[in-house]
Amino acid sequence: VEVGKTVSQRILELNLDNLVATEDTVKVLKQLRADLNKEATDFETQRKAIKSAINKPYDDFESIYKTEIIEKYKAAVEMLKDKIAFVEDRIKSEKKENVVLYFTELCAAERIDFLEFKHTGLEINLSTSEKAYKDKCNEFVSRVQDDLILINSMEFAAEMLTEYKRNGFNASAAIKSVRDRKEAEKLEAERLRQQEVNRRQTALRGLSMAWS
């Protein structure tokens, strides 16, 4: 506080508000600015030295604290983390093996040879039970069975089944896609037939003959 008062007095005595900058005084003003900058720099140097002196005991403590306490805890926690991860990864791997095997056997029993486990979209984790995953497999295979029964009852079943496998096992989309394509083919065939009829009519008229 006392130093602050000294600085305030020093600047007040300079009467900066009333100093006029002219070609004759600018050199003096520059020197004054340089002097003030130097004084400020000196104070800043002292401040840093004081801060360093004040902080040194804490910095020394912090260095010892990190080495002797917190880093030892971190190492212990990381070791436990690795051990836990090893066990959890093994549990998850075994669970996935069992679920994939169940899915494969289920597909074989239902004679569905084009399905793979990845098609279920299931992501194996620790929190979901193995039974819950197997139930999901049942639901998925059952839905595919129903879709196949529907598709096999349709005209152009082979094409619909190809579309079904290619587009994410969506029966309604596969059926609509094939029906739309067949309708387009029908319209195109009719257009070509009419085009040929028109061509023949034109050719016969050129020969002065009537179209029958």
Secondary structure as the mmCIF struct_conf table of DSSP 4:
data_model
#
loop_
_struct_conf.conf_type_id
_struct_conf.id
_struct_conf.beg_label_comp_id
_struct_conf.beg_label_asym_id
_struct_conf.beg_label_seq_id
_struct_conf.end_label_comp_id
_struct_conf.end_label_asym_id
_struct_conf.end_label_seq_id
HELX_RH_AL_P HELX_RH_AL_P1 GLU A 2 LEU A 14
TURN_TY1_P TURN_TY1_P1 ASN A 15 ASN A 15
HELX_RH_3T_P HELX_RH_3T_P1 LEU A 16 ASN A 18
TURN_TY1_P TURN_TY1_P2 GLU A 23 THR A 25
HELX_RH_AL_P HELX_RH_AL_P2 VAL A 26 TYR A 65
HELX_RH_PI_P HELX_RH_PI_P1 LYS A 66 ILE A 70
HELX_RH_AL_P HELX_RH_AL_P3 GLU A 71 ALA A 109
TURN_TY1_P TURN_TY1_P3 GLU A 110 ARG A 111
BEND BEND1 PHE A 114 PHE A 114
HELX_RH_3T_P HELX_RH_3T_P2 PHE A 117 THR A 120
BEND BEND2 LEU A 126 THR A 128
HELX_RH_AL_P HELX_RH_AL_P4 GLU A 130 ASN A 152
TURN_TY1_P TURN_TY1_P4 SER A 153 SER A 153
BEND BEND3 MET A 154 MET A 154
TURN_TY1_P TURN_TY1_P5 GLU A 155 PHE A 156
HELX_RH_AL_P HELX_RH_AL_P5 ALA A 157 ARG A 166
TURN_TY1_P TURN_TY1_P6 ASN A 167 GLY A 168
BEND BEND4 PHE A 169 PHE A 169
HELX_RH_AL_P HELX_RH_AL_P6 ALA A 171 GLY A 206
TURN_TY1_P TURN_TY1_P7 LEU A 207 SER A 208
#
